[in-house]
Amino acid sequence: MISIKTIGVVGAGAMGRGIVQLFAQSGYQVRCFDSQPDAAQRAKNFVEGLVNRSRDKGKITADDAVATLERIQVCSTISELADCELVVEAIIEDLSAKQGLFVQLESVVAADCILASNTSSLVVAEIASVCQNAGRVAGLHFFNPVPLMKVAEIIAAVRSEPQYISALKTLVESCGHRGVVTADQPGFLVNHAGRGLYTEGLRLLEEQCASPQDIDTLMRDALDFRMGPFELMDLTGLDVSGKVMESIYEQFQQEPRFRPSSLVAPRIAAGLYGRKSGQGWYHYQDNQRLDAPTVLVPPLVEHLTVWIDPACDDFDALKTLVVQSGAQLHIQPDQADLLMVQPWGSDASSYCIEHGLDAARCVAIDPLPGLDRHRTLMLTALTSNKCRDAAHAILAQSAPVTVINDSPGFVCQRIVATIVNIACNIVQRGIADVTDLEDAVRLGLGYPAGPLTLGDQVGGSRIVIILETMQRLTGDMRYRPSLWLRRRAGLGVSLLTLESARPVSGEVVA
């Protein structure tokens, strides 16, 4: 069993000093080195400020604060890392720089010292390719701020030996973080799984289905996401997010599921990065976001007749809202003033075409997540202003309403289905196991649940219907359902279900 007591950290920037703090406060001896003069000392001073602040707030004792800082040693030369059992590299995200450092480290540390890179986007196997012993090289990707983001990706490169991966996982979890193991694939696990939120949000905007603010509002208020795609891009910086989107798309050989949006490049060129530039998808003043004013709810319409599609999932709830509004229910769609439908995966106009309904009098209400939450009202290409306002007034009697233009799968359906589909393909490809995937997304991305749990909440079969309908209507291969998803939906089992049997060892599998 590999025992790690002394850890070296090379690179004293934001990530490096966060890693130093995490390990030192978890009881490990930490050696910090940076090639820039005084950078390591400045990092220790920064950590000291944070530790003393925690002491002053009563979060840790004075003795713990002193002990934590005593465990941090500032190194003036890289040779002072010689007795470390692990060295974590946290320098610039440049392949040649990282390779040069790893060659240098191999000449300093012991033969069994683990070398780990905090890279967020480079192929770990390529970093390790210059090493004499690539088996001891792995990725150890933390998230900023390191002490607060309770997850770290342990990237098993092609040559990484299992005992070193196991040792890193044990180390991470001894610090109170969740260590998730992932294959050395583009975006690793968290950035890979997070593609659906970004790319589908941008796709909705491309199609002019809704504004960035409306899309974000629906993801937060209807589905309990911490942030929607556009406020998240503004937080991380579109210059950063845009590069990641392009990188993952190219590294996956232009897989349609990860196709970036043409909306991004012009905004990067214009410097619309987000909060740090004062303007992104939103405008900011004194670092406070300036939102568009809330749309006023129209008054209820008198003497209105309403037909509700009998296929609606929320038929009874819609009926109650219609009756409460003073409108009259009508059993014939050709004679009612307003028609209400609830499609899965379809847009309102296509649903009218397929069912012979008058698109000028029809509106669609998203059945996800149900009418007890923030509601989505979708218009056809021909919905009249009168019908739009009448439906808005009825739906807004007891919950907020967001009105959007025609969109296959509304907003919530299509983003959730895309997230679930990408997650299923991650497991299908063996990039991570189900448990690590679920925890990585919850802790690393702040989603209300893991992606496969989200799929179960909607229903695997329904996710397949949403995806297949969107693919049929758009002709876009980005929506083709994963085999992992299809199989479990077809068998009627949870998306969290693993295969119950594996091929016998030594058996050749076609």
For each residue, the residues with C-beta under 8 A, 3 or more apart:
1: 167
2: 85 112 114 163 164 166 167
3: 85
4: 7 28 85 86 114 167 171
5: 28 29 85
6: 28 29 30 31 83 84 85 86
7: 4 23 28 29 30 31 84 85 86 87 88
8: 30 31 32 33 75 81 84 86 87 88 109
9: 12 16 19 20 23 30 31 32 33 87 88 90
10: 16 33 34 78 81 87 88 89 90 91 101 105
11: 15 16 34 89 90 91 92 118
12: 9 16 17 20 32 33 34 36 39 40 42 43
13: 16 17 39 43 90 91
14: 17 18 144
15: 11 18 19 90 118 142 144 146
16: 9 10 11 12 13 19 20 32 34 43 90 91 118
17: 12 13 14 20 21 32 43 44 46 47
18: 14 15 21 22 142 144 145 146 147
19: 9 15 16 22 23 88 90 118 142 146
20: 9 12 16 17 23 24 30 32 43 44 47 72
21: 17 18 24 25 47 50 51 146 147
22: 18 19 25 26 142 146 147 175 177
23: 7 9 19 20 26 28 30 175
24: 20 21 28 30 47 68 69 71 72
25: 21 22 51 60 64 68 147
26: 22 23 174 175 176
27: 71
28: 4 5 6 7 23 24 71
29: 5 6 7 71 73
30: 6 7 8 9 20 23 24 71 72 73
31: 6 7 8 9 73 75 80 81 84
32: 8 9 12 16 17 20 40 43 44 72 73 74 75
33: 8 9 10 12 40 75 76 77 78 80 81
34: 10 11 12 16 39 40 43
35: 39
36: 12 39
37:
38: 41 42
39: 12 13 34 35 36 42 43
40: 12 32 33 34 43 44 74 75 76
41: 38 44 45 74
42: 12 38 39 45 46
43: 12 13 16 17 20 32 34 39 40 46 47
44: 17 20 32 40 41 47 48 69 72 74
45: 41 42 48 49
46: 17 42 43 49 50
47: 17 20 21 24 43 44 50 51 69 72
48: 44 45 51 52 69
49: 45 46 52 53
50: 21 46 47 53 54
51: 21 25 47 48 54 55 60 65 68 69
52: 48 49 55 56 65
53: 49 50 56 57
54: 50 51 57 59 60 65
55: 51 52 58 59 60 61 62 64 65
56: 52 53
57: 53 54
58: 55
59: 54 55
60: 25 51 54 55 64 65 68
61: 55 64 65
62: 55 65 66
63: 66 67
64: 25 55 60 61 67 68
65: 51 52 54 55 60 61 62 68 69
66: 62 63 69 70
67: 63 64 70 71
68: 24 25 51 60 64 65 71 72
69: 24 44 47 48 51 65 66 72
70: 66 67
71: 24 27 28 29 30 67 68
72: 20 24 30 32 44 47 68 69
73: 29 30 31 32 80
74: 32 40 41 44
75: 8 31 32 33 40 78 80 81
76: 33 40 80
77: 33 80
78: 10 33 75 81 104 105 108
79: 82 108
80: 31 33 73 75 76 77
81: 8 10 31 33 75 78 84 87 105 108 109
82: 79 108 109 110
83: 6 110
84: 6 7 8 31 81 87 109 113
85: 2 3 4 5 6 7 110 112 113 114
86: 4 6 7 8 113 114 115 116 167 168 171
87: 7 8 9 10 81 84 105 109 113 114 115 116
88: 7 8 9 10 19 116 117 118 140
89: 10 11 98 101 102 105 115 116 117 118 119
90: 9 10 11 13 15 16 19 118
91: 10 11 13 16 94 97 98 101
92: 11 97
93: 119 120 121 122
94: 91 97 98
95: 98 99 122 126 127
96: 99 100
97: 91 92 94 100 101
98: 89 91 94 95 101 102 117 119 122 127
99: 95 96 102 103 126 127 129 130
100: 96 97 103 104
101: 10 89 91 97 98 104 105
102: 89 98 99 105 106 115 117 127 128 130 131 137
103: 99 100 106 107 130 131
104: 78 100 101 107 108
105: 10 78 81 87 89 101 102 108 109 113 115
106: 102 103 109 115 131 132 133
107: 103 104
108: 78 79 81 82 104 105
109: 8 81 82 84 87 105 106 113 115
110: 82 83 85 113
111: 133
112: 2 85 136
113: 84 85 86 87 105 109 110 136
114: 2 4 85 86 87 136 137 138 164 167 168
115: 86 87 89 102 105 106 109 128 131 136 137 138
116: 86 87 88 89 137 138 139 140 168
117: 88 89 98 102 122 124 127 137 138 139 140
118: 11 15 16 19 88 89 90 139 140 141 142
119: 89 93 98 122 124 127 139 141
120: 93 141 188 191
121: 93 186 187 191 244 247
122: 93 95 98 117 119 126 127
123: 126 127 157 184
124: 117 119 127 128 137 138 139 155 157 160 184
125: 128 129 134 157 158 159 184
126: 95 99 122 123 129
127: 95 98 99 102 117 119 122 123 124 130 137 157
128: 102 115 124 125 131 134 137 157 159 160
129: 99 125 126 134
130: 99 102 103 127
131: 102 103 106 115 128 134 136 137
132: 106
133: 106 111 136 137
134: 125 128 129 131 137 157 159 160
135: 159 160 161 164
136: 112 113 114 115 131 133 160 161 164
137: 102 114 115 116 117 124 127 128 131 133 134 157 159 160
138: 114 115 116 117 124 154 155 156 157 160 164 165 168
139: 116 117 118 119 124 153 154 155 156 157 184 188
140: 88 116 117 118 152 153 154 155 168 172
141: 118 119 120 152 153 155 188
142: 15 18 19 22 118 146 149 152
143: 146 149 151 152 190 444
144: 14 15 18 149
145: 18 148 149
146: 15 18 19 21 22 142 143 149
147: 18 21 22 25
148: 145
149: 142 143 144 145 146 443 444
150: 176 177 178 443
151: 143 177 178 179 180 190 439 440 443 444
152: 140 141 142 143 172 177 178 179 180
153: 139 140 141 180 181 182 188 189 190 440 444
154: 138 139 140 165 168 169 172 179 180 181 182
155: 124 138 139 140 141 160 182 183 184 188
156: 138 139 160 165 181 182 183 184
157: 123 124 125 127 128 134 137 138 139 160 184
158: 125 184
159: 125 128 134 135 137
160: 124 128 134 135 136 137 138 155 156 157 164 165 184
161: 135 136 164 165
162: 165 166
163: 2 166 167
164: 2 114 135 136 138 160 161 167 168
165: 138 154 156 160 161 162 168 169 181
166: 2 162 163 169 170
167: 1 2 4 86 114 163 164 170 171
168: 86 114 116 138 140 154 164 165 171 172 179
169: 154 165 166 172 173 179 181
170: 166 167 173 174 179
171: 4 86 167 168 174 175 179
172: 140 152 154 168 169 175 177 178 179
173: 169 170 176 177 178 179
174: 26 170 171
175: 22 23 26 171 172
176: 26 150 173
177: 22 150 151 152 172 173
178: 150 151 152 172 173 439 440 443
179: 151 152 154 168 169 170 171 172 173
180: 151 152 153 154 189 432 436 437 439 440
181: 153 154 156 165 169 432 433 436
182: 153 154 155 156 185 188 189 431 432 436 440
183: 155 156 429 430 431 432
184: 123 124 125 139 155 156 157 158 160 188
185: 182 188 192 429 431
186: 121 192 247 248 251 252
187: 121 190 191 192 193 194 195 244 247 248 251
188: 120 139 141 153 155 182 184 185 191 192
189: 153 180 182 192 193 426 431 432 436 437 440 444
190: 143 151 153 187 193 194 440 441 444 445
191: 120 121 187 188 194 195 244 248
192: 185 186 187 188 189 195 248 422 426 431
193: 187 189 190 196 419 422 423 426 437 440 441 445 451
194: 187 190 191 197 198 441 444 445
195: 187 191 192 198 199 245 248 257 258 422
196: 193 199 200 257 415 418 419 420 421 422
197: 194 200 201 219 225 228 229 232 415 419 445
198: 194 195 201 202 229 232 233 241 245
199: 195 196 202 203 245 257 258 259 260 261 418 478
200: 196 197 203 204 229 414 415 418 419
201: 197 198 204 205 212 215 219 228 229 230 415
202: 198 199 205 206 229 260 261 263 264
203: 199 200 206 207 261 414
204: 200 201 207 209 210 215 407 411 414 415
205: 201 202 208 209 210 211 212 215 230 261 263
206: 202 203 261 262 263
207: 203 204 405 407
208: 205 405
209: 204 205 215 404 405 406 407 411
210: 204 205 214 215 218 402 404 405 407 411
211: 205 214 215 292
212: 201 205 215 216 228 229 230 231 281 282
213: 216 217 230 282 291 292
214: 210 211 217 218 402 404 411
215: 201 204 205 209 210 211 212 218 219 228 229 230 411
216: 212 213 219 220 227 228 229 230 231
217: 213 214 220 221 228 374 402
218: 210 214 215 221 222 223 228 374 376 402 411 412
219: 197 201 215 216 222 223 225 227 228 229 411 412 415
220: 216 217 223 224 225 226 227 228
221: 217 218 373 374 400
222: 218 219 366 368 369 373 374 375 376 412
223: 218 219 220 368 369 412 416 448
224: 220 448
225: 197 219 220 228 446 447 448
226: 220 446 447 448
227: 216 219 220 231 232 235 446
228: 197 201 212 215 216 217 218 219 220 225 231 232
229: 197 198 200 201 202 212 215 216 219 232 233 415
230: 201 205 212 213 215 216 233 234 280 281 282
231: 212 216 227 228 234 235 281 282 289
232: 197 198 227 228 229 235 236 241
233: 198 229 230 236 237 238 241 274 280 281
234: 230 231 237 238 273 274 275 280 281 282 289
235: 227 231 232 274 275
236: 232 233 240 241 274
237: 233 234 240 241 273 274 275 276
238: 233 234 241 242 264 267 268 272 273 274 280 281
239: 242 243 268 273
240: 236 237 243 244
241: 198 232 233 236 237 238 244 245 264
242: 238 239 245 246 260 264 265 268
243: 239 240 246 247
244: 121 187 191 240 241 247 248
245: 195 198 199 241 242 248 249 258 260 261 264
246: 242 243 249 250 260
247: 121 186 187 243 244 250 251
248: 186 187 191 192 195 244 245 251 252 258
249: 245 246 252 254 255 258 259 260
250: 246 247 253 254
251: 186 187 247 248
252: 186 248 249 255 258
253: 250
254: 249 250 259
255: 249 252 258 259
256: 259 476 477 478 480
257: 195 196 199 418 421 422 425 478
258: 195 199 245 248 249 252 255
259: 199 249 254 255 256 478
260: 199 202 242 245 246 249 264
261: 199 202 203 205 206 245 264
262: 206 265
263: 202 205 206 266 267
264: 202 238 241 242 245 260 261 267 268
265: 242 262 268 269
266: 263 269 270
267: 238 263 264 270 272 280
268: 238 239 242 264 265 271 272 273
269: 265 266
270: 266 267
271: 268 277
272: 238 267 268 277 279 280 281
273: 234 237 238 239 268 276 277 280
274: 233 234 235 236 237 238 277 279 280 281 282
275: 234 235 237 278 280 284 287
276: 237 273
277: 271 272 273 274 280
278: 275 283 284 285
279: 272 274 282 283 284
280: 230 233 234 238 267 272 273 274 275 277 284
281: 212 230 231 233 234 238 272 274
282: 212 213 230 231 234 274 279 289 290 291
283: 278 279 289 290
284: 275 278 279 280 287 288 289 290
285: 278 288 290
286:
287: 275 284
288: 284 285
289: 231 234 282 283 284
290: 282 283 284 285
291: 213 282
292: 211 213
293:
294:
295: 403
296:
297: 392 393 396 401
298: 389 390 392 393
299: 393
300: 325 326 327 390 393 394
301: 304 327 337 386 389 390 393
302: 326
303: 328
304: 301 325 326 327 328 337 338 390
305: 327 328 329 330 335 336 337 338
306: 322 327 328 329 330 336 337 338 339 340 394
307: 329 330 331 332 333 335 336 338 339 340
308: 312 315 318 319 322 329 340
309: 312 315 333 339 340 341 342 355
310: 315
311: 341 342
312: 308 309 315 318 340 341 342 365 367
313: 342 367
314: 317 318 342 365 367 370 371
315: 308 309 310 312 318 319
316: 319 320
317: 314 320 321 370 371 372
318: 308 312 314 315 321 322 340 342 365 371
319: 308 315 316 322 323 329
320: 316 317 323 324
321: 317 318 324 325 371 394 395 397 398
322: 306 308 318 319 325 327 329 340 394
323: 319 320 326 327 329
324: 320 321 397
325: 300 304 321 322 393 394 397
326: 300 302 304 323
327: 300 301 304 305 306 322 323 338 390 394
328: 303 304 305 306
329: 305 306 307 308 319 322 323
330: 305 306 307 333 335 336
331: 307
332: 307 335 336
333: 307 309 330 336 339 357 358
334: 358
335: 305 307 330 332
336: 305 306 307 330 332 333 339 361
337: 301 304 305 306 361 387 390
338: 304 305 306 307 327 361 362 363 387 390 391
339: 306 307 309 333 336 357 358 361 362 363
340: 306 307 308 309 312 318 322 362 363 364 365 391
341: 309 311 312 348 351 352 355 357 362 363 364 365
342: 309 311 312 313 314 318 364 365 366 367
343: 346 347 348 350 351 364 469
344: 367 409 413 462 465 466 469
345: 408 409 413 414 417 465 466 467 468 469 470 473
346: 343 350 351 354 408 409 469 473
347: 343 350 351 364 378 380 406 407 408 409 473
348: 341 343 351 352 359 362 363 364 378 379 380 383 406
349: 352 353 359 380 381 382 406
350: 343 346 347 353 354 408 473
351: 341 343 346 347 348 354 355 357 362 364
352: 341 348 349 355 356 357 358 359 362 380
353: 349 350 356 359
354: 346 350 351
355: 309 341 351 352
356: 352 353
357: 333 339 341 351 352 361 362
358: 333 334 339 352 361 362
359: 348 349 352 353 362 380 381 382 383
360: 380 382 383 384 387
361: 336 337 338 339 357 358 383 384 387
362: 338 339 340 341 348 351 352 357 358 359 380 383 387
363: 338 339 340 341 348 377 378 379 380 383 387 388 391
364: 340 341 342 343 347 348 351 377 378 379 380 410
365: 312 314 318 340 341 342 371 375 376 377 378 391 395
366: 222 342 375 376 378 410 411 412 413
367: 312 313 314 342 344 370
368: 222 223 410 412 413 416 458
369: 222 223 373 412
370: 314 317 367 373
371: 314 317 318 321 365 375 395 399
372: 317 399
373: 221 222 369 370 399
374: 217 218 221 222 399 400 401 402
375: 222 365 366 371 395 396 399 400 401 402
376: 218 222 365 366 401 402 404 410 411 412
377: 363 364 365 388 391 392 395 401 402 403 404
378: 347 348 363 364 365 366 403 404 405 406 407 410
379: 348 363 364 383 388 403 404 405 406
380: 347 348 349 352 359 360 362 363 364 383 406
381: 349 359 406
382: 349 359 360
383: 348 359 360 361 362 363 379 380 387 388
384: 360 361 387 388
385: 388 389
386: 301 389 390
387: 337 338 360 361 362 363 383 384 390 391
388: 363 377 379 383 384 385 391 392 403
389: 298 301 385 386 392 393
390: 298 300 301 304 327 337 338 386 387 393 394
391: 338 340 363 365 377 387 388 394 395
392: 297 298 377 388 389 395 396 401 403
393: 297 298 299 300 301 325 389 390 396 397
394: 300 306 321 322 325 327 390 391 397
395: 321 365 371 375 377 391 392 399 401
396: 297 375 392 393 399 400 401
397: 321 324 325 393 394
398: 321
399: 371 372 373 374 375 395 396
400: 221 374 375 396
401: 297 374 375 376 377 392 395 396
402: 210 214 217 218 374 375 376 377 411
403: 295 377 378 379 388 392
404: 209 210 214 376 377 378 379 407 410 411
405: 207 208 209 210 378 379
406: 209 347 348 349 378 379 380 381
407: 204 207 209 210 347 378 404 410 411 414
408: 345 346 347 350 414 469 470 473 474
409: 344 345 346 347 413 414 417 466 469 470
410: 364 366 368 376 378 404 407 413 414
411: 204 209 210 214 215 218 219 366 376 402 404 407 414 415
412: 218 219 222 223 366 368 369 376 415 416
413: 344 345 366 368 409 410 416 417 466
414: 200 203 204 345 407 408 409 410 411 417 418 466 470
415: 196 197 200 201 204 219 229 411 412 418 419
416: 223 368 412 413 419 420 454 455 458 463
417: 345 409 413 414 420 421 458 463 466 467 470 479
418: 196 199 200 257 414 415 421 422 478 479
419: 193 196 197 200 415 416 422 423 447 451 454
420: 196 416 417 423 424 451 452 454 455 458 463 485 495
421: 196 257 417 418 424 425 463 467 479 481 482 485
422: 192 193 195 196 257 418 419 425 426 451 482
423: 193 419 420 426 427 437 441 450 451 452 455
424: 420 421 427 428 452 455 481 482 484 485 495
425: 257 421 422 428 429 482 484
426: 189 192 193 422 423 429 431 432 437
427: 423 424 430 431 432 433 434 437 452 484
428: 424 425 482 483 484
429: 183 185 425 426
430: 183 427
431: 182 183 185 189 192 426 427
432: 180 181 182 183 189 426 427 436 437 440
433: 181 427 436 437
434: 427 437 438 452 496 498
435: 438 439
436: 180 181 182 189 432 433 439 440
437: 180 189 193 423 426 427 432 433 434 440 441 450 451 452
438: 434 435 441 442 449 450 451 452 453 496
439: 151 178 180 435 436 442 443 450
440: 151 153 178 180 182 189 190 193 432 436 437 443 444 445
441: 190 193 194 423 437 438 444 445 447 450 451
442: 438 439 445 446 447 449 450
443: 149 150 151 178 439 440 446
444: 143 149 151 153 189 190 194 440 441
445: 190 193 194 197 440 441 442
446: 225 226 227 442 443
447: 225 226 419 441 442 450 451 454
448: 223 224 225 226 454
449: 438 442 453 454 457
450: 423 437 438 439 441 442 447 453 454
451: 193 419 420 422 423 437 438 441 447 454 455
452: 420 423 424 427 434 437 438 455 456 494 495 496
453: 438 449 450 456 457 495 496
454: 416 419 420 447 448 449 450 451 457 458
455: 416 420 423 424 451 452 458 459 460 463 485 495
456: 452 453 459 460 494 495 496
457: 449 453 454
458: 368 416 417 420 454 455 462 463
459: 455 456 462 463
460: 455 456 463 464 485 488 489 493 494 495
461: 464 465 489 490 492
462: 344 458 459 465 466
463: 416 417 420 421 455 458 459 460 466 467 481 485 489
464: 460 461 467 468 481 485 486 489
465: 344 345 461 462 468 469
466: 344 345 409 413 414 417 462 463 469 470
467: 345 417 421 463 464 470 471 479 480 481 485
468: 345 464 465 471 472 479 481
469: 343 344 345 346 408 409 465 466 472 473
470: 345 408 409 414 417 466 467 473 474 476 479
471: 467 468 474 475 476 477 479 480
472: 468 469 475
473: 345 346 347 350 408 469 470
474: 408 470 471 479
475: 471 472
476: 256 470 471 479
477: 256 471 480
478: 199 256 257 259 418
479: 417 418 421 467 468 470 471 474 476
480: 256 467 471 477
481: 421 424 463 464 467 468 485 486 489
482: 421 422 424 425 428 485 486
483: 428 486 487
484: 424 425 427 428 487 488 495
485: 420 421 424 455 460 463 464 467 481 482 488 489 495
486: 464 481 482 483 489 490
487: 483 484 490 491
488: 460 484 485 491 493 494 495 497
489: 460 461 463 464 481 485 486 492 495
490: 461 486 487
491: 487 488
492: 461 489
493: 460 488 497
494: 452 456 460 488 497
495: 420 424 452 453 455 456 460 484 485 488 489
496: 434 438 452 453 456
497: 488 493 494
498: 434
499: 502
500:
501:
502: 499
503: 507 509
504: 507
505:
506:
507: 503 504
508:
509: 503
510:
